[in-house]
Amino acid sequence: WEKKLSHKKSPNHVHTYIHTPTQTHLYSHIHTPTHTHSMDPYDRLVWEIWMPIFRRAVTIWSPRQCDPLINILESWMPLLPIWILDNILDQLVLPRLQYEVDVWDPT
């Protein structure tokens, strides 16, 4: 499926397209504040409270059993600032998937 997201809270209006896992994740650009004090309160709450917990969950996630992560991301996607979603996909999910591909032995 294809879903168009729009982050209206950010001063930089960003549109992104999320495709099925077999397709690529395309986005125009990422806006990650360099300092947490420059974030709006909601973004800061998600970044400082929710992200550490989610980050720990991804470290124990097995890409071979992808449904739990897909379910949580689909549930939270409407609530996540787009730059946090981009960070999750680029910094947490993609490296785990890449590692699994690199160590895969089809024999």
C-alpha positions as CSV (number, residue, x, y, z in Angstrom):
1,W,0.0,0.0,0.0
2,E,1.0,3.6,-0.3
3,K,0.3,6.2,2.3
4,K,1.0,9.9,2.1
5,L,2.0,11.6,5.3
6,S,2.1,15.2,6.1
7,H,3.8,16.7,9.1
8,K,2.0,20.0,9.8
9,K,3.5,20.8,13.2
10,S,6.9,21.3,11.8
11,P,7.9,24.7,10.3
12,N,9.3,22.7,7.4
13,H,6.3,21.0,5.7
14,V,7.5,17.5,4.6
15,H,5.7,15.0,2.5
16,T,6.9,11.4,2.3
17,Y,5.8,8.2,0.8
18,I,6.0,4.9,2.7
19,H,5.8,1.9,0.4
20,T,5.6,-1.8,1.1
21,P,8.8,-3.3,2.7
22,T,9.8,-4.6,-0.7
23,Q,9.9,-1.1,-2.2
24,T,12.1,1.8,-1.2
25,H,11.4,4.5,1.3
26,L,11.5,7.8,-0.5
27,Y,11.5,11.1,1.2
28,S,12.4,14.6,0.2
29,H,14.6,15.5,3.2
30,I,14.9,14.9,6.9
31,H,14.6,17.6,9.5
32,T,16.2,16.5,12.7
33,P,16.8,19.2,15.3
34,T,20.4,19.4,16.3
35,H,19.4,20.4,19.9
36,T,16.5,19.1,21.8
37,H,15.7,22.5,23.2
38,S,14.8,23.6,19.7
39,M,12.0,21.0,19.4
40,D,8.4,21.6,19.9
41,P,7.1,20.0,23.2
42,Y,5.5,17.0,21.4
43,D,8.5,16.2,19.3
44,R,10.7,16.4,22.4
45,L,8.4,14.2,24.4
46,V,8.5,11.5,21.7
47,W,12.2,11.8,21.2
48,E,13.2,11.8,24.8
49,I,10.6,9.4,26.3
50,W,9.3,7.1,23.6
51,M,12.3,6.7,21.3
52,P,14.7,5.2,24.0
53,I,12.1,2.6,24.8
54,F,11.5,1.9,21.1
55,R,15.2,1.8,20.4
56,R,15.7,-0.9,23.0
57,A,12.8,-2.9,21.5
58,V,14.4,-2.7,18.0
59,T,17.7,-4.1,19.4
60,I,15.9,-7.3,20.4
61,W,13.7,-7.4,17.3
62,S,14.3,-10.2,14.8
63,P,13.8,-9.1,11.2
64,R,12.8,-12.7,10.4
65,Q,9.7,-12.1,12.5
66,C,8.8,-8.7,11.2
67,D,5.1,-8.6,12.1
68,P,5.5,-7.1,15.6
69,L,7.6,-4.2,14.4
70,I,5.3,-3.6,11.4
71,N,2.3,-3.5,13.7
72,I,3.8,-1.1,16.2
73,L,5.1,1.2,13.4
74,E,1.7,1.2,11.7
75,S,0.0,2.0,15.0
76,W,2.4,4.8,15.9
77,M,2.9,6.2,12.4
78,P,0.1,8.8,12.5
79,L,1.5,10.1,15.8
80,L,5.2,10.3,15.0
81,P,6.8,13.4,13.7
82,I,8.1,12.6,10.2
83,W,11.7,13.2,11.1
84,I,11.5,10.7,13.9
85,L,9.9,8.1,11.6
86,D,12.7,8.7,9.1
87,N,15.2,8.3,11.9
88,I,13.7,5.0,12.9
89,L,13.7,3.6,9.4
90,D,17.2,4.9,8.5
91,Q,19.1,4.4,11.8
92,L,17.3,1.4,13.4
93,V,15.4,-0.7,10.9
94,L,17.5,-0.5,7.8
95,P,20.8,-1.4,9.5
96,R,19.1,-4.5,11.1
97,L,17.7,-5.5,7.8
98,Q,21.0,-5.0,6.0
99,Y,22.8,-7.1,8.6
100,E,20.4,-9.9,8.2
101,V,20.9,-9.8,4.4
102,D,24.7,-9.7,4.8
103,V,24.7,-12.8,7.1
104,W,22.1,-14.8,5.2
105,D,23.2,-18.1,4.0
106,P,20.7,-19.7,1.5
107,T,22.4,-23.1,1.7
